[in-house]
Amino acid sequence: MKTVRVVVLLVALLSLVVGCRPSDAIDDAQADIRGFITEAGTSPVLPSPPPPTGPLDAAVAYLAAELGISPEEVTVLSSEGVEWSDTSLGCPEPGMMYAQVITPGYLVLLEAGGREYEVHTDETGRNVVLCQPIPHHLSDQAPAFRALLAYLIQAYPGFGLEQRAEWVQEDLTPPGLVGASTQVWRSEEWYLQMSCPVVPHPACQTVLSHRRAGVVWAGTLEADWQVTPADESLTMSFDVGLCDEATPPDALGEWAGVEVTVQGRTIHIEQNLSYVCCAELALAAGREGAVLKVIETNVGQVCRCVCGYPVAADLTGLPAGTYTVEVWGVQYFDVHPLELLG
């Protein structure tokens, strides 16, 4: 009914104007009126009303915050009202549960930095979601390094990287090289190197190494922070027995040792470890081609007493072949460095 009233008022207004115009103006006015006339039985097609400024401003502010730019650098390309099928606003995340109710809102298409982004909101603008991941620029390797380090700490706790309080960055890019850069981060005896080409969607080649143990891991880091190991993944399980203080301290040197056997497709490691009695040991398996490197880290405390720990570990998931196994331990911050135990 509101649309009908608007059209009628426009026609009435044009009628008043027509009475004061010459005949050629009348023809133009009639042509304008005919633009409002539709076929019988149909309704005029009018553009959708724009969203209220609340949801639109919320979408712009949300994208600006995600990109770390000012809202003035974001351009609104289009917007339309949508009834989302649930409270995910059309962008459900894996593992999340959403209320299955119709949720009115808006689909807003934005542009920033030459890229388009699709942002969904509810009708108030209180709930906003970006429906595609923000692309990361690996030319700025500092955030890429932090993402890779977080992955390695979570995936390989036995490497002890969380004990490294400070990493110092060094640029190893050869002078005059254009189109790629190589950076290395150092912390005590650990090195994390990243070589990244400067292309629209780069993938950094990354290597984690230790001054004594050598390379323990290599892989690629994509622009979406997806990490892919270069070698086929190893599966490692281990068990550290209780500290045995029955063996006299002066006899622990003879008692300690490492034995490696093959049981089917499993590499089994039995170790007698002489170490401080208040330790908490974590193991991780690194790899450099056919050389498998078991890294042992004390993630607990250090104290003056020493005892013997029985350690058992299994390495699985390897294809048939010939491998060399090295056991390196036990590191503790910068107090106890890694050494080859067997």
Buried (B, 14 or more C-beta within 10 A) or exposed (E): EEEEEEBEEEEEEBEEEBEEEEEEEBEEBEEEBEEEEEEEEEEEEEEEEBBEEBBBBBBBBBBBEBBEEEEEEBEBEEBEBBEBBBBBBBEBEEEEEBEEEEBEBBBBBBBBEEEEBBBBBBBEBEBBBBEEEBEBBBEEBEEBBEBBBBBBBEEBBBBBBBBBEEBEEEEEEEEEEEEBBBBBBBBBBBBBBBBBBEEEEBBBBBBBBBEEBEBBBBBBBBBEBEBEBBBEEBEBEBEBEEBBEEBEEEEBEEEBEBEBEEEEEBBBBEBBBBBBBBBEBBBBBBBBEEBBBBBBBBBEEBEEEBBBBBBEBBBBEBEEEEBEBBBBBBBBBEEBBBEEBB
